[in-house]
């Protein structure tokens, strides 16, 4: 029987939590009711889901999707997030691919770890997932006098309408996943006005 349970595959056959079942049910309902998403959602499923408090009364839903399905999810990202945010009213939905980090090999061992499995590479990839559908166009790391650092991320202004309302949520989600503080901004575009006079 095809049920919402097919929409969640957890590692080591673990039992999904009540909230994860709610998210799986929402995906299952979307597949059955939404004509535009039906064919795309047919073979997609999630690994896990969690609800996190961001600030004050804001909450976010973090959905972990399988790494090999990330491209399929990116194709329908905007429509899927919009529909899920309607279902979880008042909560921002963020899709993140499940990635695995590997420890550095022991000194003297011939084994090499892939570059994509390093902490830095995984954190950078998570950052790209979190800001979807916007693209990162710039990055600045600012070191304060007290030794703390803050990362400024500049996003593509083209997707401003889809991401501006949840920049605070994106920062909170990234802090929850990686422990790093980030500030999202849009680059200031300087408009040059031309006068008819020549200098």
N, C-alpha and C positions, 0 to 999 in steps of 0.2 A: 504494500500500500504506500502510495506517495504522500508523505506528510511533511510538516515543517521540519521534522527531525533530519530530513535529507539535506537541509540547508545549512547544517552545522556539523563539521567534522573536527573533533578535538583530538589532540595528540594522545597517544596511548589509550584510546577508547575511553577517556574520562567522561564522566557525566556532565552535561552542560548545566550551568546555573539557571535559576529562574529567569534572570534578566536576559541571558543568552538565548533562552527559548523564546522570549518575547521578541527579540530582534529577528530570530530565525522565522518566527511566525509572520512578522511584518514583511520580510522578503518573500515568503511563500504567498502571502496575500497579494503582494504587488505583482508577482508572476502570474497569478490567476486573474487579476482584475485589470491590470494596465496592458493595453494592446501594444503600445510602443516599446515597452520593456520586456514583454513576454519572451520573445525569442532570445534576447541577450541574457536574461536571467536564468534560462533553462538549465545551463550547465554550471552555474556559479554557486558557490557556497562560502561560508565564513569559518574561521578557526576559533575565534572567541570575540567577546564583546564586554565592555565595561562602561560603567557610568561614573564620571568624575565631577567633583565640584570645582568650579573655576574661581569665581569670586562673587561674594554676596549670594545672590540667588541664581546665578548662571550655572548651568550644568552642561556637560558635553557627553556625547556617546562616542566612545572609541571602538571602532570595529576593525578587528584584525582579519585580513583576507590572505589566502595562500599566495606565496610569492609568485608561483607560476601562473596565477590568474590575474596578476596585477594589471597587465595590459588590457585584458578584457574589461576589468572594472574601470580603467581610465577612460575607455571609450564612452561609457554611459555615466561617468562620474557626476556630472552636473544634474542630470535628470534624476538619478538614483538618490543623491543627497537631498534634492528638493523634495522628493516624495517621502523619504524617511523623516525629514524634519517636520513634515506635515503630520506624520503619524506620532512622532515624539514631540508634541507641541512644546515650544519654549526651550528646546534643547538643540544645540548645534551638533551635527553629525560629522565625524572625521573618519576617513578610511585610511588604514595603514597596512602595508604589506608585512607579513611575518618574516623576520630575518633572524639569522643566527650568527652570533659572534663566536670566534674561536680564539682560545688563548694563544699567546706567542709560543712558538716551539721552544723546547728546552735547549739550552746552550749546548752546542755540539751535535744536535740531532740533524739529520739530513732532510727531515720533513719541512716542507714550506707551507705556510698558510696562504690561501688566496687573498689578494688585496681586498676583495669585496667583503671578507669576513673580519676585517679589522674594526676596532671600535670607532675610529674616525669615519671610515667609509659607511658603516651602518648608521651612525648618527646623521651624516650628511644625506643619506638616502631617506631616512625617516623624515627629515626636514622637508625634502622634496614632496614626499607623500602628504605631509600635513598641509602644505600650502596649495595642493591641487585645487582647482584647475589653473591657478596662477603659476607663473614661472619666476624663478629667482634671477634677478638681473644684476645684483651686487651684494657684497658681503663685507662688513667692517667689524673688526674686533677691537673693542676699546678697553684698555686696562686702566682701572682706577688707581688712585694713590694707595688705597688700603689693600691692594692686591687682588680685588675681585675683578672679574671681567664681564663685559656685556657684549653680546653679539647683535649687531644691527643687520637685519636682512631687508634688502630692497626688492620689492615685488613689481612685476610687470603691471603698469597702470591699465593695460587693456582689460584685465579681469577685475578691475576695481569694484564694479557693481556686484560681483559674485562673492567677493572676499572681504570687503571693507567692514561690513557689519559684524564680522566675527574674528577680527584680528586679536582681540584680547583672549578669546577662547583658544585660538591657535597657539598663542604664547604659552597659555596654561597647559595645554595638551602636550606640547613639546617639552615643557619643564617636567611634567609628570612622567613622560616616557624616558627622558635622558638625564634629567637633573640639571640641565643647562638653561640659563636665562637668555631669552632672545626678545628683541623688539622688532616688530614688523613695520616697515614704512614704505611709502611710495616715493620714488625719486622725484625731486622737484624739477619740473621741466621749465626751463627758462624760455620765455617767448620774447623774441627780439622784435622790437617795433622799428620799422624803417621809416625814416622821414625822407622827404624828397630832396633834402639838402645834402650836398657832398661836403665832407670834412676837408 
